[in-house]
Amino acid sequence: MPDYIHVFIDVPQTAASFDVVRTFEDISAIELFKAFPQLIQFYRMRYFMA
């Protein structure tokens, strides 16, 4: 089973690719934290250790 996905989206040329990726990451993180609340604690521990 692969541990990655491909996402094809249609974005206006005026949109910066960085903003599109950041928005996608924000939304996916929020959904993951809703589904798996224990990830929040793991993320905080890892973030401060880095």
mmCIF file as gemmi writes it, N, C-alpha and C atoms, coordinates in Angstrom:
data_model
loop_
_atom_site.group_PDB
_atom_site.id
_atom_site.type_symbol
_atom_site.label_atom_id
_atom_site.label_alt_id
_atom_site.label_comp_id
_atom_site.label_asym_id
_atom_site.label_entity_id
_atom_site.label_seq_id
_atom_site.pdbx_PDB_ins_code
_atom_site.Cartn_x
_atom_site.Cartn_y
_atom_site.Cartn_z
_atom_site.occupancy
_atom_site.B_iso_or_equiv
_atom_site.pdbx_formal_charge
_atom_site.auth_seq_id
_atom_site.auth_asym_id
_atom_site.pdbx_PDB_model_num
ATOM 1 N N . MET Axp A 1 ? 0.848 -1.18 0 1 0 ? 1 A 1
ATOM 2 C CA . MET Axp A 1 ? 0 0 0 1 0 ? 1 A 1
ATOM 3 C C . MET Axp A 1 ? 0.895 1.245 0 1 0 ? 1 A 1
ATOM 4 N N . PRO Axp A 2 ? 0.713 2.132 -0.959 1 0 ? 2 A 1
ATOM 5 C CA . PRO Axp A 2 ? 1.552 3.331 -1.003 1 0 ? 2 A 1
ATOM 6 C C . PRO Axp A 2 ? 1.204 4.303 0.123 1 0 ? 2 A 1
ATOM 7 N N . ASP Axp A 3 ? 2.175 5.081 0.525 1 0 ? 3 A 1
ATOM 8 C CA . ASP Axp A 3 ? 1.948 6.042 1.599 1 0 ? 3 A 1
ATOM 9 C C . ASP Axp A 3 ? 1.896 7.471 1.054 1 0 ? 3 A 1
ATOM 10 N N . TYR Axp A 4 ? 1.42 7.624 -0.156 1 0 ? 4 A 1
ATOM 11 C CA . TYR Axp A 4 ? 1.289 8.934 -0.761 1 0 ? 4 A 1
ATOM 12 C C . TYR Axp A 4 ? 0.062 8.947 -1.672 1 0 ? 4 A 1
ATOM 13 N N . ILE Axp A 5 ? -0.355 10.149 -2.02 1 0 ? 5 A 1
ATOM 14 C CA . ILE Axp A 5 ? -1.474 10.294 -2.945 1 0 ? 5 A 1
ATOM 15 C C . ILE Axp A 5 ? -1.112 11.356 -3.978 1 0 ? 5 A 1
ATOM 16 N N . HIS Axp A 6 ? -1.803 11.318 -5.089 1 0 ? 6 A 1
ATOM 17 C CA . HIS Axp A 6 ? -1.675 12.355 -6.104 1 0 ? 6 A 1
ATOM 18 C C . HIS Axp A 6 ? -2.973 13.14 -6.113 1 0 ? 6 A 1
ATOM 19 N N . VAL Axp A 7 ? -2.867 14.442 -6.164 1 0 ? 7 A 1
ATOM 20 C CA . VAL Axp A 7 ? -4.041 15.301 -6.176 1 0 ? 7 A 1
ATOM 21 C C . VAL Axp A 7 ? -3.953 16.191 -7.415 1 0 ? 7 A 1
ATOM 22 N N . PHE Axp A 8 ? -4.97 16.148 -8.229 1 0 ? 8 A 1
ATOM 23 C CA . PHE Axp A 8 ? -5.045 16.998 -9.41 1 0 ? 8 A 1
ATOM 24 C C . PHE Axp A 8 ? -6.113 18.054 -9.166 1 0 ? 8 A 1
ATOM 25 N N . ILE Axp A 9 ? -5.717 19.311 -9.205 1 0 ? 9 A 1
ATOM 26 C CA . ILE Axp A 9 ? -6.662 20.394 -8.958 1 0 ? 9 A 1
ATOM 27 C C . ILE Axp A 9 ? -6.543 21.431 -10.071 1 0 ? 9 A 1
ATOM 28 N N . ASP Axp A 10 ? -7.601 22.152 -10.259 1 0 ? 10 A 1
ATOM 29 C CA . ASP Axp A 10 ? -7.615 23.232 -11.24 1 0 ? 10 A 1
ATOM 30 C C . ASP Axp A 10 ? -7.547 24.55 -10.482 1 0 ? 10 A 1
ATOM 31 N N . VAL Axp A 11 ? -6.477 25.293 -10.718 1 0 ? 11 A 1
ATOM 32 C CA . VAL Axp A 11 ? -6.239 26.536 -9.984 1 0 ? 11 A 1
ATOM 33 C C . VAL Axp A 11 ? -6.023 27.657 -10.992 1 0 ? 11 A 1
ATOM 34 N N . PRO Axp A 12 ? -6.602 28.818 -10.743 1 0 ? 12 A 1
ATOM 35 C CA . PRO Axp A 12 ? -6.353 29.94 -11.654 1 0 ? 12 A 1
ATOM 36 C C . PRO Axp A 12 ? -4.86 30.295 -11.69 1 0 ? 12 A 1
ATOM 37 N N . GLN Axp A 13 ? -4.412 30.801 -12.814 1 0 ? 13 A 1
ATOM 38 C CA . GLN Axp A 13 ? -3.004 31.158 -12.947 1 0 ? 13 A 1
ATOM 39 C C . GLN Axp A 13 ? -2.601 32.291 -12.014 1 0 ? 13 A 1
ATOM 40 N N . THR Axp A 14 ? -3.569 33.037 -11.525 1 0 ? 14 A 1
ATOM 41 C CA . THR Axp A 14 ? -3.263 34.15 -10.633 1 0 ? 14 A 1
ATOM 42 C C . THR Axp A 14 ? -2.992 33.686 -9.204 1 0 ? 14 A 1
ATOM 43 N N . ALA Axp A 15 ? -3.327 32.452 -8.881 1 0 ? 15 A 1
ATOM 44 C CA . ALA Axp A 15 ? -3.106 31.921 -7.537 1 0 ? 15 A 1
ATOM 45 C C . ALA Axp A 15 ? -1.674 31.401 -7.421 1 0 ? 15 A 1
ATOM 46 N N . ALA Axp A 16 ? -1.021 31.75 -6.337 1 0 ? 16 A 1
ATOM 47 C CA . ALA Axp A 16 ? 0.34 31.27 -6.094 1 0 ? 16 A 1
ATOM 48 C C . ALA Axp A 16 ? 0.284 29.811 -5.658 1 0 ? 16 A 1
ATOM 49 N N . SER Axp A 17 ? 1.16 28.998 -6.213 1 0 ? 17 A 1
ATOM 50 C CA . SER Axp A 17 ? 1.153 27.573 -5.87 1 0 ? 17 A 1
ATOM 51 C C . SER Axp A 17 ? 1.42 27.358 -4.384 1 0 ? 17 A 1
ATOM 52 N N . PHE Axp A 18 ? 2.248 28.197 -3.79 1 0 ? 18 A 1
ATOM 53 C CA . PHE Axp A 18 ? 2.521 28.089 -2.36 1 0 ? 18 A 1
ATOM 54 C C . PHE Axp A 18 ? 1.243 28.237 -1.545 1 0 ? 18 A 1
ATOM 55 N N . ASP Axp A 19 ? 0.412 29.203 -1.885 1 0 ? 19 A 1
ATOM 56 C CA . ASP Axp A 19 ? -0.84 29.42 -1.16 1 0 ? 19 A 1
ATOM 57 C C . ASP Axp A 19 ? -1.79 28.241 -1.317 1 0 ? 19 A 1
ATOM 58 N N . VAL Axp A 20 ? -1.828 27.651 -2.497 1 0 ? 20 A 1
ATOM 59 C CA . VAL Axp A 20 ? -2.698 26.5 -2.741 1 0 ? 20 A 1
ATOM 60 C C . VAL Axp A 20 ? -2.256 25.315 -1.89 1 0 ? 20 A 1
ATOM 61 N N . VAL Axp A 21 ? -0.954 25.033 -1.875 1 0 ? 21 A 1
ATOM 62 C CA . VAL Axp A 21 ? -0.425 23.915 -1.091 1 0 ? 21 A 1
ATOM 63 C C . VAL Axp A 21 ? -0.641 24.163 0.393 1 0 ? 21 A 1
ATOM 64 N N . ARG Axp A 22 ? -0.398 25.376 0.849 1 0 ? 22 A 1
ATOM 65 C CA . ARG Axp A 22 ? -0.576 25.693 2.269 1 0 ? 22 A 1
ATOM 66 C C . ARG Axp A 22 ? -2.034 25.509 2.688 1 0 ? 22 A 1
ATOM 67 N N . THR Axp A 23 ? -2.96 25.947 1.865 1 0 ? 23 A 1
ATOM 68 C CA . THR Axp A 23 ? -4.381 25.786 2.164 1 0 ? 23 A 1
ATOM 69 C C . THR Axp A 23 ? -4.749 24.308 2.229 1 0 ? 23 A 1
ATOM 70 N N . PHE Axp A 24 ? -4.261 23.525 1.26 1 0 ? 24 A 1
ATOM 71 C CA . PHE Axp A 24 ? -4.532 22.091 1.261 1 0 ? 24 A 1
ATOM 72 C C . PHE Axp A 24 ? -3.969 21.43 2.521 1 0 ? 24 A 1
ATOM 73 N N . GLU Axp A 25 ? -2.761 21.788 2.907 1 0 ? 25 A 1
ATOM 74 C CA . GLU Axp A 25 ? -2.156 21.211 4.116 1 0 ? 25 A 1
ATOM 75 C C . GLU Axp A 25 ? -2.93 21.612 5.369 1 0 ? 25 A 1
ATOM 76 N N . ASP Axp A 26 ? -3.365 22.863 5.441 1 0 ? 26 A 1
ATOM 77 C CA . ASP Axp A 26 ? -4.141 23.319 6.602 1 0 ? 26 A 1
ATOM 78 C C . ASP Axp A 26 ? -5.44 22.537 6.745 1 0 ? 26 A 1
ATOM 79 N N . ILE Axp A 27 ? -6.164 22.402 5.649 1 0 ? 27 A 1
ATOM 80 C CA . ILE Axp A 27 ? -7.448 21.706 5.692 1 0 ? 27 A 1
ATOM 81 C C . ILE Axp A 27 ? -7.246 20.23 6.025 1 0 ? 27 A 1
ATOM 82 N N . SER Axp A 28 ? -6.244 19.6 5.426 1 0 ? 28 A 1
ATOM 83 C CA . SER Axp A 28 ? -6.023 18.181 5.699 1 0 ? 28 A 1
ATOM 84 C C . SER Axp A 28 ? -5.573 17.964 7.148 1 0 ? 28 A 1
ATOM 85 N N . ALA Axp A 29 ? -4.777 18.87 7.697 1 0 ? 29 A 1
ATOM 86 C CA . ALA Axp A 29 ? -4.358 18.74 9.095 1 0 ? 29 A 1
ATOM 87 C C . ALA Axp A 29 ? -5.552 18.872 10.034 1 0 ? 29 A 1
ATOM 88 N N . ILE Axp A 30 ? -6.428 19.818 9.766 1 0 ? 30 A 1
ATOM 89 C CA . ILE Axp A 30 ? -7.611 19.999 10.604 1 0 ? 30 A 1
ATOM 90 C C . ILE Axp A 30 ? -8.479 18.748 10.583 1 0 ? 30 A 1
ATOM 91 N N . GLU Axp A 31 ? -8.68 18.182 9.399 1 0 ? 31 A 1
ATOM 92 C CA . GLU Axp A 31 ? -9.497 16.972 9.289 1 0 ? 31 A 1
ATOM 93 C C . GLU Axp A 31 ? -8.831 15.785 9.993 1 0 ? 31 A 1
ATOM 94 N N . LEU Axp A 32 ? -7.518 15.655 9.882 1 0 ? 32 A 1
ATOM 95 C CA . LEU Axp A 32 ? -6.814 14.57 10.571 1 0 ? 32 A 1
ATOM 96 C C . LEU Axp A 32 ? -6.921 14.723 12.079 1 0 ? 32 A 1
ATOM 97 N N . PHE Axp A 33 ? -6.759 15.948 12.577 1 0 ? 33 A 1
ATOM 98 C CA . PHE Axp A 33 ? -6.849 16.174 14.018 1 0 ? 33 A 1
ATOM 99 C C . PHE Axp A 33 ? -8.265 15.929 14.535 1 0 ? 33 A 1
ATOM 100 N N . LYS Axp A 34 ? -9.266 16.2 13.717 1 0 ? 34 A 1
ATOM 101 C CA . LYS Axp A 34 ? -10.642 15.886 14.111 1 0 ? 34 A 1
ATOM 102 C C . LYS Axp A 34 ? -10.842 14.378 14.204 1 0 ? 34 A 1
ATOM 103 N N . ALA Axp A 35 ? -10.325 13.659 13.236 1 0 ? 35 A 1
ATOM 104 C CA . ALA Axp A 35 ? -10.515 12.21 13.196 1 0 ? 35 A 1
ATOM 105 C C . ALA Axp A 35 ? -9.641 11.486 14.218 1 0 ? 35 A 1
ATOM 106 N N . PHE Axp A 36 ? -8.448 12.01 14.478 1 0 ? 36 A 1
ATOM 107 C CA . PHE Axp A 36 ? -7.495 11.365 15.382 1 0 ? 36 A 1
ATOM 108 C C . PHE Axp A 36 ? -6.932 12.401 16.359 1 0 ? 36 A 1
ATOM 109 N N . PRO Axp A 37 ? -7.676 12.719 17.411 1 0 ? 37 A 1
ATOM 110 C CA . PRO Axp A 37 ? -7.244 13.76 18.353 1 0 ? 37 A 1
ATOM 111 C C . PRO Axp A 37 ? -5.895 13.461 19.015 1 0 ? 37 A 1
ATOM 112 N N . GLN Axp A 38 ? -5.525 12.194 19.118 1 0 ? 38 A 1
ATOM 113 C CA . GLN Axp A 38 ? -4.254 11.863 19.745 1 0 ? 38 A 1
ATOM 114 C C . GLN Axp A 38 ? -3.062 12.369 18.93 1 0 ? 38 A 1
ATOM 115 N N . LEU Axp A 39 ? -3.263 12.667 17.674 1 0 ? 39 A 1
ATOM 116 C CA . LEU Axp A 39 ? -2.179 13.196 16.842 1 0 ? 39 A 1
ATOM 117 C C . LEU Axp A 39 ? -1.742 14.588 17.298 1 0 ? 39 A 1
ATOM 118 N N . ILE Axp A 40 ? -2.645 15.335 17.891 1 0 ? 40 A 1
ATOM 119 C CA . ILE Axp A 40 ? -2.306 16.681 18.342 1 0 ? 40 A 1
ATOM 120 C C . ILE Axp A 40 ? -1.189 16.612 19.37 1 0 ? 40 A 1
ATOM 121 N N . GLN Axp A 41 ? -1.307 15.735 20.333 1 0 ? 41 A 1
ATOM 122 C CA . GLN Axp A 41 ? -0.278 15.597 21.366 1 0 ? 41 A 1
ATOM 123 C C . GLN Axp A 41 ? 1.033 15.127 20.756 1 0 ? 41 A 1
ATOM 124 N N . PHE Axp A 42 ? 0.978 14.161 19.846 1 0 ? 42 A 1
ATOM 125 C CA . PHE Axp A 42 ? 2.188 13.666 19.196 1 0 ? 42 A 1
ATOM 126 C C . PHE Axp A 42 ? 2.866 14.78 18.412 1 0 ? 42 A 1
ATOM 127 N N . TYR Axp A 43 ? 2.084 15.564 17.701 1 0 ? 43 A 1
ATOM 128 C CA . TYR Axp A 43 ? 2.64 16.655 16.897 1 0 ? 43 A 1
ATOM 129 C C . TYR Axp A 43 ? 3.313 17.687 17.789 1 0 ? 43 A 1
ATOM 130 N N . ARG Axp A 44 ? 2.682 18.029 18.903 1 0 ? 44 A 1
ATOM 131 C CA . ARG Axp A 44 ? 3.269 19.036 19.805 1 0 ? 44 A 1
ATOM 132 C C . ARG Axp A 44 ? 4.578 18.536 20.381 1 0 ? 44 A 1
ATOM 133 N N . MET Axp A 45 ? 4.628 17.28 20.794 1 0 ? 45 A 1
ATOM 134 C CA . MET Axp A 45 ? 5.858 16.729 21.363 1 0 ? 45 A 1
ATOM 135 C C . MET Axp A 45 ? 6.976 16.726 20.318 1 0 ? 45 A 1
ATOM 136 N N . ARG Axp A 46 ? 6.672 16.31 19.134 1 0 ? 46 A 1
ATOM 137 C CA . ARG Axp A 46 ? 7.669 16.229 18.072 1 0 ? 46 A 1
ATOM 138 C C . ARG Axp A 46 ? 8.131 17.626 17.658 1 0 ? 46 A 1
ATOM 139 N N . TYR Axp A 47 ? 7.208 18.571 17.61 1 0 ? 47 A 1
ATOM 140 C CA . TYR Axp A 47 ? 7.541 19.927 17.184 1 0 ? 47 A 1
ATOM 141 C C . TYR Axp A 47 ? 8.543 20.561 18.136 1 0 ? 47 A 1
ATOM 142 N N . PHE Axp A 48 ? 8.305 20.422 19.436 1 0 ? 48 A 1
ATOM 143 C CA . PHE Axp A 48 ? 9.196 21.046 20.404 1 0 ? 48 A 1
ATOM 144 C C . PHE Axp A 48 ? 10.532 20.301 20.53 1 0 ? 48 A 1
ATOM 145 N N . MET Axp A 49 ? 10.567 19.054 20.14 1 0 ? 49 A 1
ATOM 146 C CA . MET Axp A 49 ? 11.815 18.3 20.209 1 0 ? 49 A 1
ATOM 147 C C . MET Axp A 49 ? 12.711 18.601 19.02 1 0 ? 49 A 1
ATOM 148 N N . ALA Axp A 50 ? 12.148 19.066 17.943 1 0 ? 50 A 1
ATOM 149 C CA . ALA Axp A 50 ? 12.925 19.298 16.718 1 0 ? 50 A 1
ATOM 150 C C . ALA Axp A 50 ? 13.802 20.526 16.829 1 0 ? 50 A 1
